[in-house]
């Protein structure tokens, strides 16, 4: 059975077009703004990070010292570095 077709109103299509046009290009945003923009949206499991007992101790210590969760600590380090290296090459949705 075919799926029902989604019908967009002319106004909805126009608004979508304007929003897409006004959205800055990835290369136009400074690093901090790109990191923040990519952090918006729905969160879900990206990966499971394996490590040694000593690495766990180091992460636990660093998170406590920074006053952050382990998730926020690693996210700030990993995502910022990935954005520096590759962020301008990957468009945001």
Phi, psi and omega per residue, in radians:
X1 nan 2.246 -3.123
X2 -1.186 2.574 3.093
X3 -1.264 2.522 3.082
X4 -1.115 2.426 -3.106
X5 -1.389 2.354 3.089
X6 -1.405 2.212 -3.137
X7 -1.846 2.174 3.115
X8 -1.744 2.417 3.074
X9 -1.322 2.720 3.104
X10 -0.990 -0.644 -3.129
X11 -1.167 -0.736 3.137
X12 -1.109 -0.754 3.114
X13 -1.102 -0.748 3.124
X14 -1.104 -0.778 3.120
X15 -1.092 -0.735 3.109
X16 -1.077 -0.737 3.134
X17 -1.094 -0.811 -3.123
X18 -1.119 -0.756 3.136
X19 -1.072 -0.744 3.135
X20 -1.157 -0.672 -3.128
X21 -1.197 -0.685 -3.083
X22 -1.400 -0.268 3.136
X23 -1.171 2.194 -3.091
X24 -1.162 2.590 3.080
X25 -1.199 2.583 -3.120
X26 -0.965 -0.685 -3.086
X27 -1.279 -0.286 -3.109
X28 -1.467 -0.320 -3.077
X29 -1.546 2.472 3.012
X30 -1.163 2.799 -3.066
X31 -0.912 -0.882 -3.092
X32 -1.065 -0.654 3.127
X33 -1.239 -0.618 3.082
X34 -1.149 -0.753 3.118
X35 -1.053 -0.808 -3.131
X36 -1.140 -0.718 -3.119
X37 -1.135 -0.705 3.130
X38 -1.232 -0.390 -3.132
X39 -1.366 -0.194 3.115
X40 -1.447 2.543 3.104
X41 2.115 -3.026 -3.100
X42 -1.342 2.314 3.111
X43 -1.651 2.518 3.048
X44 -2.677 2.948 -3.086
X45 -1.104 2.106 3.115
X46 -1.627 -0.785 -3.102
X47 -2.851 2.967 3.019
X48 -2.058 2.086 -3.040
X49 -1.631 2.134 3.120
X50 -1.721 2.567 3.131
X51 -2.774 3.083 3.140
X52 -1.509 2.981 3.104
X53 -1.083 -0.698 3.122
X54 -1.171 -0.645 3.083
X55 -1.148 -0.663 3.093
X56 -1.096 -0.762 3.111
X57 -1.044 -0.728 -3.132
X58 -1.125 -0.784 3.123
X59 -1.126 -0.762 3.109
X60 -1.035 -0.777 -3.138
X61 -1.112 -0.838 -3.112
X62 -1.080 -0.729 3.134
X63 -1.103 -0.765 3.117
X64 -1.125 -0.739 -3.131
X65 -1.116 -0.668 3.133
X66 -1.436 -0.241 -3.096
X67 1.246 0.577 -3.120
X68 -2.189 2.851 2.986
X69 -1.283 2.806 3.094
X70 -1.051 -0.685 3.118
X71 -1.016 -0.887 -3.114
X72 -1.154 -0.664 3.113
X73 -1.053 -0.931 -3.102
X74 -1.195 -0.647 3.109
X75 -1.053 -0.757 -3.141
X76 -1.120 -0.610 -3.141
X77 -1.372 -0.913 -3.025
X78 -1.205 -0.880 -3.042
X79 -1.181 -0.640 3.096
X80 -1.109 -0.765 -3.132
X81 -1.165 -0.739 3.105
X82 -1.106 -0.665 3.107
X83 -1.117 -0.719 3.104
X84 -1.054 -0.791 -3.047
X85 -1.342 -0.753 -2.934
X86 -2.259 -0.105 -3.006
X87 -1.013 -0.635 -3.113
X88 -1.282 -0.215 -3.123
X89 -1.652 -0.224 -3.059
X90 -2.039 2.015 3.133
X91 -1.165 2.630 3.052
X92 -1.640 2.589 3.125
X93 -1.609 nan nan
